[in-house]
Amino acid sequence: MNVATRLARAGLELSLRCAEAGHGIASSWWGRGLGSRHGAGAGSPPSLSRLAAILQQAEEGLAENVLPFWARHAPDREHGGFITHLDHVGRRLGPTDKYLVMQARLIWTMAAAHRHGLTGQGYLDLGGQGVQFLIERMWDAEHGGFVWTVRRDGDPLDRRKLLYGQAFAIYALAEYAIAAGDPSALTWAGTTLEILRRRAGDGHLGFREQFARDWTPLPGAAGTRKTLNAHLHLLEAMTTLVEASRNPAHAAEVRQLLDIILTRAIHPRQRCAREYFDWAWRPEPHWRRRTSISYGHGVEAAWLALRAVDVLGEDREPLRQPVLGLIDHALAYGFDHARGGLARYGPPVGDARAAVYLGRDRLTKHWWEQAEMLVATIEAYRWTGQSRYGVAFDKQFDWVWRRQIDHQGGDWFGATAWRDGRPLCLDKGDNWKDSYHGARALMEVSRQLRVAASAAHQLANPVDDSVH
């Protein structure tokens, strides 16, 4: 790269950074004024009767809406596994190719539903046939690991090996092993991890992420880039594997992944989760594009970190600052305090509503960010007792229940408008959308509120928000 090009890039990056800094200052003042008019952070936390009502709704939404929708429409009775391209009432849309992540997420959902207590509904059997398809049709016997995509009958289409997909396979197999008491599923999860360690492991720097079929790194940035997203879902998978195996080596892997995420992926001052990094976890330069932050990944990282230390049996307290910082960042800049709901993305500093230069889609309320915010706020409220988290959880659940869940067609709308909650997408399943985020959120809310019922005094007497 010549000097002139470097100077041009440096000038463009400096201009972008100055614009972002100016937006951060201006929108912070603007956001304070708008927030005060809408009562941001104000209000009373949910009463015990309100929490009881939310618990009933969460369990009803899970047992009578989300799970039946996917159990009825997704299983492929002819070839095994699941077909995930579904319209608003569950009719198949045409594409029948099967993606590793979607197959694994549906296995996880069915197994988790059984473990959640919804037995006798056939969910474990559905998870089992999904496991059979995964192992028999998506495992690469020659090179190891699961391929990315197959046709409906299991004939391979895309044989790449991606860390993100292998992580979800481990997650599904470990969850099914626990739910079914199946040691062979646990063995497959462990085998997948061993191949990842051997072919994708990068020592104390975590894992490389994208490979050809034979585990040769893909050319260019794809073969060297590291992301919060892939490592976060590997953390999630490994946490469940620790639950299943109680293997000290697996526990050590969880600790290392947790350390990478908390020390390298979270901005130390802005307290937001950054997404893209080079091989050494240096943030990618942004000279060609504006910086945006995924609020959903931030709050998802927060509660998954807490779950990891809980499963390890370790103290949560060292995580207080980074975990609550991630949730506070989303509440400060991406949360709709007037109606509930979380913006899709925004600037590192400053209100997402004012960041018009990032495009209109930043304010779309996608299903998965709403699900993760739901879990993060109830976790923060139960952990700290601070009323502002309780207020946010109440508003978030209200938005999800009234606007994001489709009470007629089933499951969750994929995307809704910021203000009125109008559905922007009616289809319920595709290459990326399935049951996982919505079902998991309702399970977590139900679990948290069941536990909270035995600690009613803590929730009825929240501490003052000024105490940290």
PyMOL commands that set and color helices and strands:
alter all, ss='L'
color gray80, all
select helices_A, chain A and resi 3-38+48-73+100-116+123-137+163-180+183-200+203-205+220-223+228-245+248-265+295-312+317-333+352-354+356-358+360-363+367-384+387-404+436-460
alter helices_A, ss='H'
color red, helices_A
select strands_A, chain A and resi 98-99+149-150+156-158+161-162+210-211+226-227+276-277+293-294+345-346+365-366+415-416+423-425
alter strands_A, ss='S'
color yellow, strands_A
deselect
rebuild
show_as cartoon
